[in-house]
Amino acid sequence: MDTKNGTELINQIFTNITEAGKETILNVGRELVGDKENVTFTVMNRTVQPEQPKLRPRLESPARAHLFHDAAGFAAYLAKYKSDDTVVMVDIAEQTVAAVLDEKAVGGFEIIRFTPMVHPLFSPWERLLETNWLVLKTFVEHLAKNRRVIVEPDGKEVMMLFSQVKASRKIDLHQGIGAHSINGILCELDIAGKKQTQEVNMPNMIRIECPLYVGNSSVSIEIDLLLDANEKEGVIVKTCSADLAEKRVEAFEQMLVDIRANKKVTVALGRPQHAGWTYL
């Protein structure tokens, strides 16, 4: 076969068997037979595997800004991922702890925080203490829902007393003359409850026992009750506690023991703050 005829044959073969998505392989073999050369052609056709799509570049992992609600988990995380330049700042006023994982980081600071979670048993009382004057009906509903943490007086008895309240107001006008006279208006308010069939004085304080934060043990908290009455709302109640702030700090300090136990970690009172540089 001359070169021209061989080229035409090859072109014809490729034209007939080449399809989209397929691959054609041509093998040419030469063999001497006597004084002549025998040329053979082998054509193979196979399906081409589709090209794998290129993966898009993944986003950079975001900065760590975890929020922990238990001190033990926060301390364990610090122990595992701390560096030689980890700084822990304790804010007693806000009762939060913030840890800068690398104080010398050049690509941005990563700060994780610990904020204790208020215990579900104390949470309603916390909202009550933050509320201003309440109408008596609302206060009785609160007692009905949360009386089981009241240890003094008996929670059920307190609820019954406030459910049967009677208020009386006596106003006297004094217009006296002389060295020992009384001038002005004298207002006398009497608020009493009923125990069985007898009127009794209303308690001016109740004591509850429950944990302040999840994971803490129960503490005793005294809550003062202030009573008043007006024509529009009737009897109104306000609550306050003189020792709650101290008990909060004590409970928070207990949770700091595990955090302070981390070695080679700088622990100080305060909060992380960063400012921009001033350039001339």
Stockholm file with secondary structure:
# STOCKHOLM 1.0

chainA/1-280         MDTKNGTELINQIFTNITEAGKETILNVGRELVGDKENVTFTVMNRTVQPEQPKLRPRLESPARAHLFHDAAGFAAYLAKYKSDDTVVMVDIAEQTVAAVLDEKAVGGFEIIRFTPMVHPLFSPWERLLETNWLVLKTFVEHLAKNRRVIVEPDGKEVMMLFSQVKASRKIDLHQGIGAHSINGILCELDIAGKKQTQEVNMPNMIRIECPLYVGNSSVSIEIDLLLDANEKEGVIVKTCSADLAEKRVEAFEQMLVDIRANKKVTVALGRPQHAGWTYL
#=GR chainA/1-280 SS CCHHHHHHHHHHHHHHHCCTTEEEEEEEEEEEETTEEEEEEEEEEEECCCCCCCCCCCCCCCCCCCEESCHHHHHHHHHHHCCTTCEEEEETTTTEEEEESCTTCSSCCCEEEECCCBCTTTHHHHHHHTSCCEEHHHHHHHHHHHGGGEEETTHHHHHHHHHSEEEEEEEEEEECCSTTCCEEEEEEEEEEEEETTEEEECCSEEEEEECSBTTSCCEEEEEEEEEEEETTTEEEEEEECSSHHHHHHHHHHHHHHHHHTCTTCEEEESCCCCCCCCCC
#=GC SS_cons         CCHHHHHHHHHHHHHHHCCTTEEEEEEEEEEEETTEEEEEEEEEEEECCCCCCCCCCCCCCCCCCCEESCHHHHHHHHHHHCCTTCEEEEETTTTEEEEESCTTCSSCCCEEEECCCBCTTTHHHHHHHTSCCEEHHHHHHHHHHHGGGEEETTHHHHHHHHHSEEEEEEEEEEECCSTTCCEEEEEEEEEEEEETTEEEECCSEEEEEECSBTTSCCEEEEEEEEEEEETTTEEEEEEECSSHHHHHHHHHHHHHHHHHTCTTCEEEESCCCCCCCCCC
//
